[in-house]
């Protein structure tokens, strides 16, 4: 699935919106697209909007944590925005909220 993106140059912020389910089939495609965007824009901050994501399994956790690691290695940050209550719970149970700011 294509990713909606918005880059705000003055803030060096890349906002991306994922849609649908993030399972092992979708995660690989999203990973490639997100990594390409990170290389293209080199943002200080990446915001991943999950408001349109209905389901996420461990592949989704890996997707988020992998982008966190890339941003951390580059001196940047990662934020997850608007996850559904169940997805927010999954992120918290996995401890992702200790590393990644979760809003909304």
The first five atom37 places (N, CA, C, CB, O) and aatype in JSON, in Angstrom:
{
  "aatype": [20, 20, 20, 20, 20, 20, 20, 20, 20, 20, 20, 20, 20, 20, 20, 20, 20, 20, 20, 20, 20, 20, 20, 20, 20, 20, 20, 20, 20, 20, 20, 20, 20, 20, 20, 20, 20, 20, 20, 20, 20, 20, 20, 20, 20, 20, 20, 20, 20, 20, 20, 20, 20, 20, 20, 20, 20, 20, 20, 20, 20, 20, 20, 20, 20, 20, 20, 20, 20, 20, 20, 20, 20, 20, 20, 20, 20, 20, 20, 20, 20, 20, 20, 20, 20, 20, 20, 20, 20, 20, 20, 20, 20, 20, 20, 20, 20, 20, 20, 20, 20, 20, 20, 20],
  "atom_mask": [
    [1, 1, 1, 1, 1],
    [1, 1, 1, 1, 1],
    [1, 1, 1, 1, 1],
    [1, 1, 1, 1, 1],
    [1, 1, 1, 1, 1],
    [1, 1, 1, 1, 1],
    [1, 1, 1, 1, 1],
    [1, 1, 1, 1, 1],
    [1, 1, 1, 1, 1],
    [1, 1, 1, 1, 1],
    [1, 1, 1, 1, 1],
    [1, 1, 1, 1, 1],
    [1, 1, 1, 1, 1],
    [1, 1, 1, 1, 1],
    [1, 1, 1, 1, 1],
    [1, 1, 1, 1, 1],
    [1, 1, 1, 1, 1],
    [1, 1, 1, 1, 1],
    [1, 1, 1, 1, 1],
    [1, 1, 1, 1, 1],
    [1, 1, 1, 1, 1],
    [1, 1, 1, 1, 1],
    [1, 1, 1, 1, 1],
    [1, 1, 1, 1, 1],
    [1, 1, 1, 1, 1],
    [1, 1, 1, 1, 1],
    [1, 1, 1, 1, 1],
    [1, 1, 1, 1, 1],
    [1, 1, 1, 1, 1],
    [1, 1, 1, 1, 1],
    [1, 1, 1, 1, 1],
    [1, 1, 1, 1, 1],
    [1, 1, 1, 1, 1],
    [1, 1, 1, 1, 1],
    [1, 1, 1, 1, 1],
    [1, 1, 1, 1, 1],
    [1, 1, 1, 1, 1],
    [1, 1, 1, 1, 1],
    [1, 1, 1, 1, 1],
    [1, 1, 1, 1, 1],
    [1, 1, 1, 1, 1],
    [1, 1, 1, 1, 1],
    [1, 1, 1, 1, 1],
    [1, 1, 1, 1, 1],
    [1, 1, 1, 1, 1],
    [1, 1, 1, 1, 1],
    [1, 1, 1, 1, 1],
    [1, 1, 1, 1, 1],
    [1, 1, 1, 1, 1],
    [1, 1, 1, 1, 1],
    [1, 1, 1, 1, 1],
    [1, 1, 1, 1, 1],
    [1, 1, 1, 1, 1],
    [1, 1, 1, 1, 1],
    [1, 1, 1, 1, 1],
    [1, 1, 1, 1, 1],
    [1, 1, 1, 1, 1],
    [1, 1, 1, 1, 1],
    [1, 1, 1, 1, 1],
    [1, 1, 1, 1, 1],
    [1, 1, 1, 1, 1],
    [1, 1, 1, 1, 1],
    [1, 1, 1, 1, 1],
    [1, 1, 1, 1, 1],
    [1, 1, 1, 1, 1],
    [1, 1, 1, 1, 1],
    [1, 1, 1, 1, 1],
    [1, 1, 1, 1, 1],
    [1, 1, 1, 1, 1],
    [1, 1, 1, 1, 1],
    [1, 1, 1, 1, 1],
    [1, 1, 1, 1, 1],
    [1, 1, 1, 1, 1],
    [1, 1, 1, 1, 1],
    [1, 1, 1, 1, 1],
    [1, 1, 1, 1, 1],
    [1, 1, 1, 1, 1],
    [1, 1, 1, 1, 1],
    [1, 1, 1, 1, 1],
    [1, 1, 1, 1, 1],
    [1, 1, 1, 1, 1],
    [1, 1, 1, 1, 1],
    [1, 1, 1, 1, 1],
    [1, 1, 1, 1, 1],
    [1, 1, 1, 1, 1],
    [1, 1, 1, 1, 1],
    [1, 1, 1, 1, 1],
    [1, 1, 1, 1, 1],
    [1, 1, 1, 1, 1],
    [1, 1, 1, 1, 1],
    [1, 1, 1, 1, 1],
    [1, 1, 1, 1, 1],
    [1, 1, 1, 1, 1],
    [1, 1, 1, 1, 1],
    [1, 1, 1, 1, 1],
    [1, 1, 1, 1, 1],
    [1, 1, 1, 1, 1],
    [1, 1, 1, 1, 1],
    [1, 1, 1, 1, 1],
    [1, 1, 1, 1, 1],
    [1, 1, 1, 1, 1],
    [1, 1, 1, 1, 1],
    [1, 1, 1, 1, 1],
    [1, 1, 1, 1, 1]
  ],
  "atom_positions": [
    [[0.83, -1.19, 0.0], [0.0, 0.0, 0.0], [0.87, 1.25, 0.0], [-0.94, 0.0, 1.21], [1.89, 1.3, 0.69]],
    [[0.48, 2.23, -0.77], [1.25, 3.48, -0.75], [1.09, 4.22, 0.58], [0.83, 4.39, -1.92], [0.05, 4.14, 1.23]],
    [[2.11, 4.93, 0.95], [2.12, 5.67, 2.21], [1.85, 7.14, 1.91], [3.48, 5.5, 2.96], [2.45, 7.72, 1.01]],
    [[0.93, 7.74, 2.67], [0.75, 9.19, 2.6], [1.9, 9.82, 3.37], [-0.65, 9.63, 3.2], [2.25, 9.37, 4.46]],
    [[2.51, 10.86, 2.78], [3.65, 11.48, 3.45], [3.56, 12.99, 3.36], [4.98, 11.0, 2.84], [2.98, 13.55, 2.43]],
    [[4.14, 13.63, 4.35], [4.26, 15.09, 4.39], [5.58, 15.4, 5.06], [3.04, 15.76, 5.15], [5.84, 14.97, 6.18]],
    [[6.43, 16.17, 4.37], [7.69, 16.59, 4.96], [7.6, 18.07, 5.25], [8.89, 16.27, 4.02], [7.24, 18.87, 4.38]],
    [[7.93, 18.45, 6.47], [7.93, 19.84, 6.89], [9.39, 20.27, 7.04], [7.12, 20.04, 8.24], [10.0, 20.03, 8.08]],
    [[9.94, 20.91, 5.99], [11.38, 21.21, 5.98], [11.86, 22.06, 7.15], [11.73, 21.91, 4.71], [12.91, 21.78, 7.72]],
    [[11.11, 23.09, 7.51], [11.58, 23.99, 8.57], [11.66, 23.28, 9.92], [10.65, 25.19, 8.68], [12.4, 23.71, 10.8]],
    [[10.91, 22.2, 10.09], [10.98, 21.42, 11.34], [11.76, 20.12, 11.15], [9.56, 21.11, 11.85], [11.96, 19.37, 12.1]],
    [[12.18, 19.86, 9.91], [12.85, 18.59, 9.56], [12.04, 17.41, 10.07], [14.29, 18.54, 10.14], [12.59, 16.47, 10.65]],
    [[10.73, 17.47, 9.84], [9.8, 16.44, 10.31], [9.15, 15.74, 9.14], [8.73, 17.05, 11.24], [8.62, 16.38, 8.23]],
    [[9.19, 14.42, 9.16], [8.53, 13.6, 8.15], [7.34, 12.92, 8.81], [9.52, 12.55, 7.54], [7.5, 12.15, 9.75]],
    [[6.15, 13.21, 8.3], [4.92, 12.6, 8.8], [4.45, 11.59, 7.76], [3.81, 13.69, 9.09], [4.35, 11.9, 6.57]],
    [[4.16, 10.38, 8.21], [3.67, 9.33, 7.31], [2.4, 8.73, 7.91], [4.75, 8.24, 7.07], [2.28, 8.62, 9.13]],
    [[1.47, 8.34, 7.05], [0.23, 7.72, 7.5], [0.13, 6.34, 6.88], [-1.01, 8.6, 7.14], [0.13, 6.19, 5.66]],
    [[0.04, 5.33, 7.74], [-0.12, 3.96, 7.29], [-1.6, 3.6, 7.36], [0.73, 2.97, 8.15], [-2.34, 4.16, 8.18]],
    [[-2.03, 2.68, 6.51], [-3.44, 2.29, 6.47], [-3.6, 0.78, 6.44], [-4.14, 2.91, 5.25], [-2.68, 0.05, 6.05]],
    [[-4.77, 0.32, 6.86], [-5.09, -1.11, 6.8], [-4.45, -1.9, 7.93], [-4.65, -1.67, 5.48], [-4.27, -1.39, 9.04]],
    [[-4.12, -3.13, 7.64], [-3.5, -4.02, 8.62], [-1.99, -4.02, 8.44], [-4.07, -5.45, 8.49], [-1.48, -3.93, 7.32]],
    [[-1.27, -4.12, 9.56], [0.18, -4.28, 9.48], [0.5, -5.68, 10.0], [0.95, -3.15, 10.3], [0.66, -5.9, 11.2]],
    [[0.59, -6.6, 9.05], [0.98, -7.97, 9.37], [2.26, -8.26, 8.6], [-0.17, -9.01, 9.01], [2.84, -7.36, 7.99]],
    [[2.71, -9.52, 8.62], [4.0, -9.79, 7.98], [3.99, -9.54, 6.48], [4.41, -11.24, 8.24], [5.04, -9.26, 5.89]],
    [[2.82, -9.62, 5.84], [2.74, -9.34, 4.4], [2.93, -7.85, 4.12], [1.39, -9.81, 3.83], [3.7, -7.48, 3.24]],
    [[2.23, -7.0, 4.88], [2.28, -5.57, 4.67], [3.56, -4.94, 5.23], [1.06, -4.92, 5.31], [4.07, -3.97, 4.66]],
    [[4.07, -5.47, 6.33], [5.2, -4.85, 7.01], [6.42, -4.73, 6.11], [5.55, -5.64, 8.26], [7.13, -3.72, 6.15]],
    [[6.69, -5.72, 5.31], [7.87, -5.68, 4.44], [7.78, -4.53, 3.45], [8.03, -7.01, 3.69], [8.76, -3.81, 3.24]],
    [[6.62, -4.35, 2.84], [6.44, -3.25, 1.89], [6.54, -1.9, 2.57], [5.1, -3.38, 1.19], [7.16, -0.97, 2.05]],
    [[5.9, -1.79, 3.74], [5.98, -0.53, 4.49], [7.42, -0.24, 4.89], [5.08, -0.59, 5.73], [7.86, 0.91, 4.82]],
    [[8.15, -1.26, 5.32], [9.53, -1.09, 5.76], [10.38, -0.51, 4.62], [10.12, -2.44, 6.23], [11.14, 0.43, 4.83]],
    [[10.24, -1.06, 3.43], [11.0, -0.57, 2.28], [10.66, 0.88, 1.97], [10.73, -1.45, 1.05], [11.55, 1.7, 1.74]],
    [[9.36, 1.2, 1.96], [8.94, 2.57, 1.66], [9.42, 3.56, 2.72], [7.41, 2.64, 1.54], [9.92, 4.64, 2.4]],
    [[9.27, 3.18, 3.99], [9.69, 4.08, 5.07], [11.19, 4.31, 5.06], [9.25, 3.52, 6.43], [11.66, 5.43, 5.25]],
    [[11.95, 3.25, 4.84], [13.41, 3.39, 4.81], [13.84, 4.27, 3.65], [14.08, 2.01, 4.71], [14.78, 5.06, 3.78]],
    [[13.17, 4.15, 2.51], [13.47, 4.99, 1.36], [13.19, 6.46, 1.69], [12.64, 4.55, 0.13], [13.97, 7.35, 1.35]],
    [[12.07, 6.71, 2.37], [11.72, 8.08, 2.76], [12.7, 8.64, 3.79], [10.29, 8.12, 3.33], [13.08, 9.81, 3.72]],
    [[13.13, 7.8, 4.73], [14.12, 8.24, 5.72], [15.43, 8.62, 5.04], [14.36, 7.13, 6.77], [16.05, 9.61, 5.41]],
    [[15.85, 7.83, 4.06], [17.09, 8.14, 3.34], [16.93, 9.4, 2.49], [17.49, 6.95, 2.44], [17.87, 10.19, 2.37]],
    [[15.75, 9.59, 1.91], [15.53, 10.75, 1.05], [15.48, 12.06, 1.84], [14.22, 10.58, 0.27], [16.11, 13.05, 1.46]],
    [[14.73, 12.06, 2.95], [14.5, 13.3, 3.68], [15.41, 13.51, 4.89], [13.08, 13.34, 4.14], [15.58, 14.65, 5.34]],
    [[16.01, 12.45, 5.42], [16.87, 12.53, 6.6], [16.24, 13.41, 7.69], [18.26, 13.09, 6.2], [16.85, 14.39, 8.13]],
    [[15.04, 13.08, 8.13], [14.34, 13.94, 9.09], [14.94, 13.86, 10.48], [12.88, 13.57, 9.14], [15.5, 12.84, 10.88]],
    [[14.8, 14.96, 11.22], [15.17, 14.95, 12.63], [14.09, 14.22, 13.42], [15.36, 16.41, 13.16], [14.37, 13.62, 14.47]],
    [[12.86, 14.27, 12.91], [11.74, 13.62, 13.59], [10.88, 12.92, 12.54], [10.9, 14.63, 14.41], [10.59, 13.48, 11.49]],
    [[10.49, 11.69, 12.86], [9.53, 10.96, 12.03], [8.29, 10.72, 12.86], [10.13, 9.62, 11.49], [8.38, 10.27, 14.0]],
    [[7.13, 11.01, 12.28], [5.85, 10.76, 12.94], [5.11, 9.72, 12.11], [5.01, 12.1, 13.1], [4.85, 9.93, 10.92]],
    [[4.77, 8.6, 12.75], [4.01, 7.55, 12.07], [2.58, 7.62, 12.59], [4.64, 6.13, 12.32], [2.32, 7.34, 13.76]],
    [[1.65, 7.98, 11.71], [0.23, 8.09, 12.05], [-0.42, 6.73, 11.81], [-0.47, 9.21, 11.2], [-0.45, 6.22, 10.69]],
    [[-0.95, 6.15, 12.88], [-1.61, 4.83, 12.79], [-3.12, 4.93, 12.89], [-1.08, 3.91, 13.89], [-3.79, 3.92, 13.13]],
    [[-3.69, 6.12, 12.71], [-5.13, 6.31, 12.88], [-5.96, 5.46, 11.93], [-5.48, 7.77, 12.69], [-7.11, 5.15, 12.23]],
    [[-5.41, 5.08, 10.79], [-6.14, 4.28, 9.81], [-5.69, 2.81, 9.81], [-5.96, 4.87, 8.43], [-5.98, 2.07, 8.86]],
    [[-5.0, 2.39, 10.86], [-4.55, 1.0, 10.98], [-5.5, 0.27, 11.92], [-3.08, 0.91, 11.5], [-5.73, 0.69, 13.05]],
    [[-6.05, -0.83, 11.43], [-7.04, -1.6, 12.19], [-6.43, -2.74, 12.99], [-8.09, -2.14, 11.27], [-6.96, -3.13, 14.03]],
    [[-5.33, -3.28, 12.49], [-4.72, -4.46, 13.11], [-3.21, -4.36, 12.96], [-5.25, -5.77, 12.47], [-2.69, -3.91, 11.94]],
    [[-2.51, -4.81, 14.01], [-1.05, -4.85, 13.96], [-0.57, -6.04, 14.77], [-0.42, -3.52, 14.5], [-1.0, -6.23, 15.9]],
    [[0.31, -6.85, 14.18], [0.89, -7.97, 14.92], [2.35, -7.67, 15.22], [0.76, -9.3, 14.12], [2.78, -6.51, 15.15]],
    [[3.11, -8.68, 15.56], [4.51, -8.47, 15.94], [5.33, -7.87, 14.8], [5.14, -9.79, 16.38], [6.34, -7.21, 15.05]],
    [[4.92, -8.09, 13.56], [5.61, -7.47, 12.43], [5.48, -5.96, 12.49], [5.05, -8.0, 11.1], [6.41, -5.24, 12.12]],
    [[4.34, -5.48, 12.94], [4.13, -4.04, 13.11], [5.02, -3.48, 14.21], [2.67, -3.74, 13.43], [5.57, -2.39, 14.08]],
    [[5.17, -4.24, 15.29], [6.07, -3.83, 16.37], [7.5, -3.72, 15.83], [6.01, -4.84, 17.55], [8.21, -2.76, 16.12]],
    [[7.89, -4.72, 15.06], [9.23, -4.7, 14.46], [9.41, -3.53, 13.52], [9.48, -6.0, 13.72], [10.49, -2.93, 13.46]],
    [[8.37, -3.21, 12.78], [8.41, -2.06, 11.87], [8.67, -0.77, 12.64], [7.09, -1.95, 11.08], [9.53, 0.02, 12.26]],
    [[7.92, -0.56, 13.71], [8.08, 0.64, 14.53], [9.46, 0.68, 15.18], [6.97, 0.71, 15.61], [10.16, 1.69, 15.1]],
    [[9.86, -0.42, 15.8], [11.15, -0.43, 16.5], [12.34, -0.3, 15.54], [11.29, -1.72, 17.29], [13.35, 0.32, 15.88]],
    [[12.21, -0.87, 14.36], [13.27, -0.73, 13.36], [13.47, 0.72, 12.93], [12.97, -1.58, 12.15], [14.6, 1.17, 12.78]],
    [[12.36, 1.45, 12.73], [12.46, 2.86, 12.35], [12.98, 3.67, 13.54], [11.09, 3.4, 11.88], [13.69, 4.66, 13.35]],
    [[12.62, 3.27, 14.75], [13.17, 3.92, 15.95], [14.7, 3.79, 15.96], [12.55, 3.31, 17.25], [15.41, 4.76, 16.21]],
    [[15.18, 2.59, 15.7], [16.63, 2.34, 15.71], [17.35, 3.2, 14.66], [16.92, 0.85, 15.47], [18.41, 3.75, 14.92]],
    [[16.76, 3.29, 13.48], [17.36, 4.11, 12.42], [17.41, 5.57, 12.87], [16.56, 3.98, 11.09], [18.44, 6.23, 12.75]],
    [[16.3, 6.07, 13.38], [16.25, 7.46, 13.82], [17.23, 7.72, 14.97], [14.83, 7.84, 14.25], [17.9, 8.74, 15.0]],
    [[17.29, 6.78, 15.91], [18.2, 6.94, 17.04], [19.65, 6.98, 16.56], [18.0, 5.79, 18.06], [20.44, 7.79, 17.04]],
    [[20.0, 6.11, 15.62], [21.38, 6.07, 15.11], [21.74, 7.36, 14.39], [21.55, 4.89, 14.15], [22.91, 7.74, 14.33]],
    [[20.74, 8.04, 13.84], [20.97, 9.29, 13.12], [20.78, 10.52, 14.01], [20.04, 9.37, 11.92], [20.86, 11.65, 13.53]],
    [[20.52, 10.3, 15.29], [20.31, 11.42, 16.2], [18.92, 12.01, 16.13], [21.31, 12.48, 15.92], [18.69, 13.13, 16.6]],
    [[17.99, 11.27, 15.54], [16.62, 11.75, 15.4], [15.67, 11.09, 16.38], [16.14, 11.51, 13.99], [16.09, 10.34, 17.27]],
    [[14.39, 11.38, 16.21], [13.38, 10.8, 17.1], [12.22, 10.23, 16.28], [12.85, 11.87, 18.08], [12.08, 10.49, 15.09]],
    [[11.41, 9.44, 16.96], [10.25, 8.8, 16.33], [9.06, 8.98, 17.25], [10.51, 7.29, 16.05], [9.17, 8.86, 18.47]],
    [[7.92, 9.27, 16.65], [6.66, 9.39, 17.38], [5.6, 8.56, 16.67], [6.21, 10.88, 17.51], [5.52, 8.58, 15.44]],
    [[4.79, 7.84, 17.43], [3.64, 7.13, 16.89], [2.41, 7.91, 17.3], [3.57, 5.63, 17.39], [2.23, 8.23, 18.48]],
    [[1.57, 8.22, 16.32], [0.43, 9.1, 16.54], [-0.89, 8.37, 16.28], [0.53, 10.34, 15.65], [-1.01, 7.63, 15.3]],
    [[-1.85, 8.59, 17.14], [-3.23, 8.12, 16.98], [-3.43, 6.62, 16.78], [-3.82, 8.81, 15.83], [-4.21, 6.21, 15.92]],
    [[-2.74, 5.78, 17.56], [-3.03, 4.35, 17.42], [-4.4, 4.03, 18.03], [-1.92, 3.5, 18.09], [-4.82, 4.66, 18.99]],
    [[-5.08, 3.06, 17.46], [-6.34, 2.58, 18.03], [-6.06, 2.04, 19.43], [-6.99, 1.47, 17.12], [-4.93, 1.63, 19.71]],
    [[-7.05, 2.03, 20.32], [-6.82, 1.56, 21.69], [-6.13, 0.2, 21.78], [-8.13, 1.51, 22.43], [-5.23, 0.01, 22.59]],
    [[-6.56, -0.75, 20.96], [-5.95, -2.09, 21.0], [-4.49, -2.04, 20.56], [-6.74, -3.06, 20.1], [-3.65, -2.73, 21.15]],
    [[-4.18, -1.25, 19.55], [-2.8, -1.14, 19.08], [-1.95, -0.41, 20.11], [-2.75, -0.4, 17.72], [-0.79, -0.77, 20.33]],
    [[-2.52, 0.6, 20.74], [-1.8, 1.32, 21.8], [-1.46, 0.36, 22.94], [-2.65, 2.52, 22.33], [-0.38, 0.43, 23.52]],
    [[-2.39, -0.52, 23.26], [-2.18, -1.51, 24.31], [-1.05, -2.47, 23.92], [-3.47, -2.29, 24.59], [-0.21, -2.81, 24.75]],
    [[-1.05, -2.91, 22.68], [0.0, -3.82, 22.19], [1.36, -3.14, 22.28], [-0.29, -4.26, 20.73], [2.34, -3.75, 22.72]],
    [[1.43, -1.87, 21.86], [2.69, -1.12, 21.93], [3.18, -1.0, 23.37], [2.51, 0.27, 21.31], [4.37, -1.16, 23.64]],
    [[2.25, -0.72, 24.28], [2.61, -0.58, 25.7], [3.05, -1.92, 26.29], [1.43, -0.01, 26.51], [4.04, -1.98, 27.02]],
    [[2.32, -3.0, 25.99], [2.67, -4.32, 26.53], [4.05, -4.75, 26.05], [1.61, -5.36, 26.11], [4.76, -5.46, 26.76]],
    [[4.43, -4.34, 24.84], [5.74, -4.7, 24.29], [6.84, -3.75, 24.77], [5.68, -4.7, 22.76], [8.02, -3.97, 24.49]],
    [[6.46, -2.7, 25.49], [7.44, -1.76, 26.01], [7.9, -0.71, 25.01], [8.61, -2.49, 26.5], [8.85, 0.02, 25.27]],
    [[7.22, -0.63, 23.88], [7.61, 0.33, 22.85], [7.5, 1.75, 23.38], [6.75, 0.16, 21.6], [8.27, 2.63, 22.98]],
    [[6.54, 2.0, 24.27], [6.32, 3.34, 24.81], [7.48, 3.83, 25.68], [5.04, 3.37, 25.61], [7.53, 5.01, 26.02]],
    [[8.39, 2.96, 26.04], [9.59, 3.39, 26.78], [10.6, 4.07, 25.86], [10.25, 2.17, 27.48], [11.45, 4.83, 26.32]],
    [[10.51, 3.8, 24.55], [11.47, 4.32, 23.6], [10.87, 5.33, 22.62], [12.08, 3.19, 22.85], [11.53, 6.27, 22.18]],
    [[9.6, 5.1, 22.29], [8.92, 5.88, 21.27], [7.79, 6.67, 21.91], [8.39, 4.97, 20.14], [7.01, 6.12, 22.68]],
    [[7.71, 7.96, 21.59], [6.61, 8.78, 22.08], [5.33, 8.36, 21.36], [6.9, 10.29, 21.86], [5.29, 8.29, 20.14]],
    [[4.29, 8.08, 22.15], [3.0, 7.69, 21.6], [1.98, 8.76, 21.98], [2.55, 6.27, 22.11], [1.78, 9.03, 23.17]],
    [[1.35, 9.36, 20.99], [0.39, 10.43, 21.23], [-0.96, 10.1, 20.63], [0.91, 11.75, 20.65], [-1.06, 9.29, 19.7]],
    [[-1.99, 10.73, 21.17], [-3.34, 10.59, 20.63], [-4.09, 9.4, 21.04], [-3.29, 10.58, 19.23], [-5.23, 9.21, 20.62]]
  ]
}
